[in-house]
C-alpha cells in the first residue's frame, strides 16, 4: 500500500478510557477525529460511556468527526443485524436524528483472534452487517482492521468469491513500532490502498494524554466525508420543458448528481454537468400541479450529499407571467431534510 505524504491529513481516535481530552486543542491540532460509539467485545452491546458527550463537543468545536463500533462476529448472522441496528441508533444519539457522523461510519473487526470462526463465517458476518447498515442509513461503511488480523483469516480470501470485503474503504492498523513490521502496510485482503492508516497505538500528541492512537489520512477531507449539499439550485419552466441548473460541487472525488422530480428519481448526470432539461411530456404531471425538483451529489465511494437540495415550481403563483408566448413560473429554493 502507499506511504503517507506531506499532504496526508492527521487524525486521532479516542474512547472512554482516553484521559485529558481537550477539544479546543484537538480542533487546532488534528484534521479529523474518530470516537468509539459502541462495542460488543463481551458478547453484549454496550455504548461507550463518553461517546455522546465527545460527539457533541466535537461538533461544537467544528472537528470533522466519525465513530466506530467494535464488532464481535459469530456464526449467528442475526447478531450482525442486532449489532448493526444498535450501532445505527447509537450514532444518532451522538450526532442527531438520521445523522451518522461527518466521516465514514466504521465497523472495527479485530476479533475473534483465536479463529473460533472460519474465514467464510467471519466474512459473511461482516458483509451482512455492512449491507444492512448501508441499506438503512444510505451511508457507506468503512472497515477498520489490522494487517495481522487479515493474515490470520486467510487474507480475507474465499475460494470462488475472491475478496468480498475489498470494495469497502479501509482503515488499516499496522504499527511501525512492532519489530518485524514493514515501514508501510503491505497489500492485504484485496486492498492496495488505505484510506486511513493507524500507524501507532503508543503515540504522544496534543489534546489527550498518551498513549494515543494516531492516524494518517488521505490528502483531502473529501475522501472521508459526504459530498457537500448542492448549492444554487434553480428551475424555470415553459410550456414544453423544465430547465434545471445548479452550482457545481468542487470535491476531488465527485462523480455526479442524481435528479428527482416530486420525490421520484429522474436521471443521473456526470460530474461536469450542472444543467438538465426535463421535457414536461415525460413527467405526466397536471399543468396546475406544484413540481418539486431535488438534487444530491454523489462521489466515487457512492456517498451522497447529507441532504437533497430542492426547488419548488408553483404554476399557480401570482407571479407567473407570459413573455414571448412562453409561460414562466415563480419558484422557491430550499434544503430538503
Secondary structure as UniProt FT lines:
FT   TURN            6..7
FT   STRAND          10..14
FT   TURN            16..17
FT   HELIX           23..29
FT   STRAND          32..39
FT   TURN            41..42
FT   STRAND          46..47
FT   TURN            49..50
FT   HELIX           51..60
FT   TURN            61..62
FT   STRAND          65..70
FT   HELIX           78..95
FT   TURN            97..98
FT   STRAND          105..108
FT   TURN            113..114
FT   HELIX           119..137
FT   STRAND          141..146
FT   HELIX           147..152
FT   HELIX           154..156
FT   TURN            159..161
FT   TURN            164..167
FT   STRAND          170..173
FT   TURN            176..177
FT   TURN            179..180
FT   TURN            189..190
FT   STRAND          196..203
FT   TURN            206..207
FT   STRAND          212..216
FT   HELIX           221..223
FT   STRAND          231..237
FT   STRAND          241..247
FT   TURN            252..253
FT   STRAND          254..261
FT   TURN            262..263
FT   STRAND          264..270
FT   TURN            271..272
FT   STRAND          275..279
FT   HELIX           280..282
FT   TURN            287..288
FT   STRAND          291..299
FT   TURN            300..301
FT   STRAND          308..313
FT   TURN            315..316
FT   TURN            318..319
FT   STRAND          321..323
FT   TURN            324..325
FT   STRAND          326..328
FT   STRAND          331..336
//
